[in-house]
Amino acid sequence: MAFQFTDSNFQETALAGGVSVVDFWAEWCGPCRLIGPIIDDLSKQYDGKATIGKVNVDENPEISMKYGIRSIPTILIIKDGEVVDKQVGVTTKANLEAKLAAHL
């Protein structure tokens, strides 16, 4: 299961250093449900190499606003506290793996 990022834990988990993959999603979002299993798979596959998880935009408006999330799903790749890549909309697991590999 992917890590659950929240407004209260984002600073010490996603921005603490290393590489994080953050999927901004919501329960009511159909395309988000397509990406969800890919994020879960990646979190297992890259366990110990990257922090991979999800932010529910309805429950965590602060972090969603901070990063200007206007469309979901939006996936940010964060390295050492800085956004280094972004994917808006549905994509493939292979595409996300390639984006992640470029920053590990």
C-alpha positions as CSV (number, residue, x, y, z in Angstrom):
1,M,0.0,0.0,0.0
2,A,1.3,3.4,-0.9
3,F,2.2,5.9,1.8
4,Q,-0.5,8.4,2.8
5,F,0.9,12.0,2.7
6,T,-1.1,14.6,4.6
7,D,-0.9,18.3,5.3
8,S,0.7,17.5,8.7
9,N,3.3,14.9,7.6
10,F,4.3,16.2,4.1
11,Q,7.3,18.3,5.2
12,E,9.0,15.5,7.1
13,T,8.2,12.8,4.6
14,A,8.1,14.1,1.1
15,L,10.5,17.0,1.5
16,A,13.0,15.4,3.9
17,G,15.5,14.4,1.2
18,G,15.8,11.6,-1.3
19,V,13.2,11.0,-3.9
20,S,9.4,11.1,-3.4
21,V,6.6,10.4,-5.8
22,V,3.3,12.1,-4.8
23,D,0.0,11.3,-6.4
24,F,-2.6,14.0,-5.8
25,W,-6.0,12.3,-6.1
26,A,-9.7,12.1,-4.8
27,E,-12.2,9.4,-4.3
28,W,-14.6,10.8,-6.8
29,C,-12.0,11.0,-9.6
30,G,-12.3,8.2,-12.2
31,P,-8.8,8.6,-13.7
32,C,-7.3,8.7,-10.2
33,R,-8.7,5.2,-9.7
34,L,-6.8,4.0,-12.8
35,I,-3.5,5.5,-11.4
36,G,-4.0,4.2,-7.9
37,P,-2.9,0.6,-8.5
38,I,0.2,1.8,-10.4
39,I,1.2,3.9,-7.4
40,D,0.7,1.0,-5.1
41,D,2.8,-1.3,-7.3
42,L,5.6,1.4,-7.5
43,S,5.6,1.8,-3.7
44,K,6.4,-1.9,-3.3
45,Q,8.8,-2.0,-6.2
46,Y,10.8,1.0,-5.0
47,D,10.6,0.3,-1.3
48,G,13.7,1.7,0.4
49,K,14.7,3.7,-2.7
50,A,11.9,6.3,-2.8
51,T,8.9,7.3,-0.8
52,I,5.9,6.8,-3.0
53,G,2.4,7.7,-1.9
54,K,-0.8,9.7,-2.3
55,V,-2.4,12.9,-1.2
56,N,-6.2,13.0,-1.0
57,V,-6.9,16.6,-2.2
58,D,-10.2,16.8,-0.4
59,E,-8.7,15.9,2.9
60,N,-5.4,17.9,2.5
61,P,-6.2,21.2,0.8
62,E,-3.1,23.0,2.3
63,I,-0.5,20.9,0.4
64,S,-2.7,20.8,-2.7
65,M,-2.9,24.6,-2.8
66,K,0.8,25.0,-2.0
67,Y,1.7,23.0,-5.2
68,G,-1.0,24.6,-7.3
69,I,-2.8,21.3,-8.0
70,R,-5.7,22.2,-10.4
71,S,-6.2,18.9,-12.2
72,I,-6.1,15.4,-10.8
73,P,-4.5,13.0,-11.0
74,T,-1.3,15.0,-10.8
75,I,1.9,13.2,-9.9
76,L,4.9,15.1,-8.6
77,I,8.4,13.7,-8.4
78,I,10.3,15.5,-5.6
79,K,14.0,15.2,-5.1
80,D,15.7,16.8,-2.1
81,G,12.7,19.0,-1.4
82,E,12.3,20.3,-5.0
83,V,9.8,19.3,-7.7
84,V,11.9,17.8,-10.5
85,D,9.1,16.3,-12.7
86,K,5.3,16.4,-13.0
87,Q,2.7,14.3,-14.7
88,V,-0.8,15.5,-15.1
89,G,-3.5,13.0,-16.1
90,V,-3.5,9.2,-16.6
91,T,-0.2,7.6,-17.7
92,T,1.4,4.2,-17.8
93,K,3.5,2.5,-15.2
94,A,6.4,2.4,-17.7
95,N,6.3,6.1,-18.1
96,L,6.3,6.7,-14.3
97,E,9.1,4.2,-13.9
98,A,11.2,6.0,-16.5
99,K,10.6,9.4,-14.8
100,L,11.4,8.0,-11.4
101,A,14.6,6.2,-12.7
102,A,15.9,9.5,-14.1
103,H,16.0,10.9,-10.5
104,L,17.2,8.0,-8.5
